[in-house]
Amino acid sequence: MEAFQGLHAPGGVPEPSSNGNVRLNLDGYGYGYRGSGFPGLKKRGHGHGNRSWIKIDQDGNSKILELDKATIMRHCSLPSRDLRLLDPLFIYPSTILGREKAIVASLEQIRCIITADEVILMNSLDGCVVQYMSEFCKRLQTNREQAEDLPFEFRALELALDLTCMSLDAQVKELELEVYPVLDELATSINTHNLERVRRLKGHLLALTQRVQRVHDEIEHLMDDDGDMAEMYLTEKKQRSEAYALGDIYFQNDIPGEGRVVSKSEPVSPVRSISGAQKLQRAFSNISPSKHGSLTSSSSNGDNIDQLEMLLEAYFAAIDNSLSKLFSSTS
């Protein structure tokens, strides 16, 4: 990744430095506090410090990188506010955003930036993050034929949704196992102890319902907006961009007067012109036209949008089932 040159790429989660000036949290993010008597106070300019990320490429190779916020913003063409959604220091609800060159996914503990050819995953010791990295690398290395069915970015998003929905459903089932026995006991004996247990479980139930509801609503919002879904088809947009760039190079090199001085009496070679046009035509032949008529807007191929919609519908059904269980427990 050329944009990441010059940055430290450790072989694992960074170790604390011996001088005591760097503090690490459990997720492996280091922040320097030099010359300050207040360890919780960050000096101006420290807000763009490096953080630990996991980069996974198309071949299933993973690497841990130390990247600063500005580098990621440039590399993925993302605004600062999108990266705040991935910041573990802030609490944001689950979100999936389609951008020009990336998909920003913040789904519970899985926080990542998905491009057409790589995933930049927020490094963490959380079980879901570790499972995402190992499972995605395994799928890319062993199921290469699936790449023909789904583009890279959809495969990355699919796994994030899969692990998130499974994790939430497991928490719902675990809470159900606690709720129903307590309610049965309360029906036979109303006392302070049982009422306190019900109050505590109700708080857990409401908090989990809010988290499940947010994932449910986010998936539903995407399915309701064809433009948002099409914007997430990064592979097609990248191919179209490369084809247009090839067209610009062709016209710059082939139009008389652009790169060389042409004699008025010099005949125009039809062979050279035709061969160049044929190359350009072949480059565009594999790229479907844009529904919105612009390079950066989304894929116009209805099959591609339907493909993503069907993927989302599967996980919408799963999360909707979990939500129904919670509503049943609440009632």
MOLINNOR-V330688 format. One record per pair of residues at least 4 apart in sequence whose ideal C-beta (glycine too) atoms are under 7 Angstrom apart, sorted by the first residue. I is the first residue (numbers start at 1). J is the second residue. D is the distance in whole Angstrom. If there is no record, write none. Layout:
i=(I,I)
j=(J,J)
d=(D,D)
This chain:
i=(1,3,3,3,4,4,4,4,7,7,7,7,8,9,9,9,10,10,10,12,13,13,13,14,14,14,14,16,16,17,17,21,21,21,22,22,23,23,23,24,24,24,25,26,27,27,27,27,28,28,29,29,30,31,31,31,32,32,33,33,36,36,42,42,48,48,48,49,50,50,50,51,52,52,52,53,53,53,53,53,53,54,54,54,54,54,55,55,55,55,55,56,56,56,56,56,56,56,57,57,57,58,58,58,59,60,60,60,62,62,64,67,67,69,69,70,71,72,72,72,72,72,73,73,73,76,76,76,76,77,77,77,77,78,78,78,78,78,80,82,82,82,83,84,85,85,85,85,86,86,86,88,92,93,94,94,94,94,94,94,95,95,96,96,96,96,97,97,98,98,98,98,99,100,101,101,102,102,102,103,103,103,103,103,104,105,105,105,105,105,106,107,107,107,107,108,108,108,109,109,109,109,110,110,110,110,110,110,111,112,112,112,112,112,113,114,114,114,114,115,116,116,116,116,116,117,119,119,121,121,121,124,126,127,128,128,128,129,130,131,131,132,132,132,132,133,134,135,135,136,136,136,137,138,139,139,146,146,150,150,151,152,152,153,153,153,153,154,154,154,155,156,157,158,158,159,160,161,161,162,163,164,164,165,165,165,165,166,167,168,168,168,168,168,168,169,169,169,170,171,171,172,172,172,172,172,173,175,175,175,175,176,176,176,178,178,179,179,179,179,180,181,182,182,182,182,182,183,185,185,186,186,186,189,190,190,191,192,193,194,195,196,197,198,199,200,201,202,203,204,205,205,205,205,206,207,208,208,209,209,209,210,211,212,212,212,212,212,213,213,214,215,215,216,216,216,216,217,218,219,219,219,219,219,220,220,221,222,222,222,223,223,223,223,225,226,226,227,227,229,229,229,230,230,230,230,231,232,233,233,233,233,234,235,236,236,236,236,237,237,238,239,239,239,240,240,240,240,241,241,242,243,243,243,243,244,244,245,246,246,246,247,247,248,249,250,250,250,251,252,252,253,254,254,256,257,262,268,269,270,271,272,273,274,275,276,277,278,279,280,281,288,288,288,289,290,290,290,291,291,292,292,299,299,302,303,304,305,306,307,308,309,310,312,313,314,315,316,317,318,319,320,321,322,323,324,325,326,327)
j=(55,71,74,75,65,67,71,75,65,66,67,71,66,63,64,65,14,64,66,64,28,52,123,24,28,30,52,22,24,21,22,32,33,34,30,32,31,33,39,28,29,30,29,125,88,123,124,125,52,123,51,52,50,42,46,49,46,49,39,42,41,43,46,47,68,69,70,68,66,67,68,67,64,66,123,65,67,120,121,122,123,62,64,121,123,133,62,63,65,118,120,62,118,119,121,133,136,137,61,117,118,117,140,152,140,137,140,141,133,137,123,71,72,73,83,74,75,76,78,83,113,120,78,80,83,101,102,113,115,99,100,101,102,82,83,99,102,104,84,97,99,104,87,90,92,95,104,106,106,111,122,122,106,214,106,107,108,214,215,218,106,218,103,105,218,222,103,104,103,228,231,232,104,296,115,234,113,114,115,114,153,157,232,234,113,110,112,114,157,160,111,160,161,164,215,128,164,167,124,126,128,129,128,129,132,160,163,164,122,119,120,121,122,160,120,119,153,156,157,234,152,153,234,235,238,152,136,156,129,132,133,129,130,131,132,163,167,133,134,135,163,136,159,160,163,137,138,139,159,140,156,159,141,142,143,155,150,155,154,155,235,156,235,157,232,234,235,158,308,311,159,160,161,162,311,163,164,165,315,166,167,168,215,169,315,318,319,170,171,172,211,212,215,319,322,173,318,322,174,175,208,176,208,322,325,326,177,179,204,205,208,180,325,329,182,201,183,201,205,329,184,185,186,194,197,198,201,187,189,194,190,194,198,194,194,195,195,196,197,198,199,200,201,202,203,204,205,206,207,208,209,326,329,330,210,211,212,326,213,326,330,214,215,216,319,322,323,326,217,323,218,219,319,220,319,320,323,221,222,223,312,315,316,319,224,316,225,228,229,312,309,312,313,316,229,230,305,231,298,305,308,309,291,298,299,305,298,308,237,298,299,304,238,239,240,288,299,304,241,296,242,243,286,287,244,287,290,295,245,295,246,247,283,284,287,248,295,249,250,280,283,251,280,252,253,254,276,280,255,258,259,259,273,276,262,262,266,273,273,274,275,276,277,278,279,280,281,282,283,284,285,299,300,301,300,294,297,300,298,300,297,298,304,305,306,307,308,309,310,311,312,313,314,316,317,318,319,320,321,322,323,324,325,326,327,328,329,330,331)
d=(7,7,6,4,6,6,7,7,6,6,6,7,4,6,7,5,6,6,7,6,4,6,7,7,6,6,6,6,5,7,5,6,7,5,5,6,6,7,7,6,7,5,6,6,6,7,5,6,4,5,5,6,7,7,7,6,7,7,6,7,6,6,4,7,5,5,6,7,4,6,5,7,6,6,4,5,5,5,7,6,6,6,6,4,5,6,7,5,6,6,6,5,6,4,7,7,6,6,5,7,5,5,7,6,6,4,3,4,6,5,6,5,5,6,6,6,6,6,7,6,7,7,5,6,7,6,4,5,6,7,5,5,7,5,6,6,6,7,7,6,7,5,7,6,5,5,6,5,6,4,5,7,6,4,6,5,6,5,5,6,5,6,7,5,6,6,7,4,6,6,4,4,6,5,6,7,5,6,5,4,6,6,5,7,6,7,5,6,6,5,5,5,7,4,7,7,5,6,6,4,5,6,6,6,5,5,6,6,4,5,6,4,6,7,4,5,5,5,6,6,6,6,4,5,4,6,7,5,7,7,6,4,7,6,6,5,6,7,6,6,6,6,6,7,6,6,6,6,6,6,7,5,6,6,5,7,6,7,4,5,4,6,6,6,7,5,6,6,6,6,7,7,6,6,6,6,6,6,4,6,6,6,6,6,5,5,5,6,7,6,7,5,7,7,6,6,7,5,6,6,6,6,7,5,5,6,7,6,6,6,6,6,7,6,6,6,6,5,7,5,6,6,6,7,5,6,6,7,6,6,6,5,6,6,7,7,7,6,7,6,6,6,6,6,7,7,6,6,6,6,6,7,6,6,7,7,6,7,6,5,7,6,7,6,6,5,5,6,6,6,6,7,5,6,5,6,5,6,7,6,5,6,5,7,6,6,7,5,6,6,6,5,7,7,7,6,6,6,6,5,5,6,7,3,5,5,5,7,6,6,4,5,6,6,6,7,4,7,6,7,6,6,7,5,6,5,7,6,6,6,6,7,5,5,5,7,6,7,6,7,5,6,6,6,6,6,6,5,6,5,7,6,7,5,4,6,6,7,7,6,6,6,6,6,7,7,6,6,7,7,6,7,6,4,6,6,6,5,7,3,4,6,5,7,6,6,7,6,6,7,6,6,7,6,6,7,6,6,7,7,6,6,7,7,6,6,6,6,6)
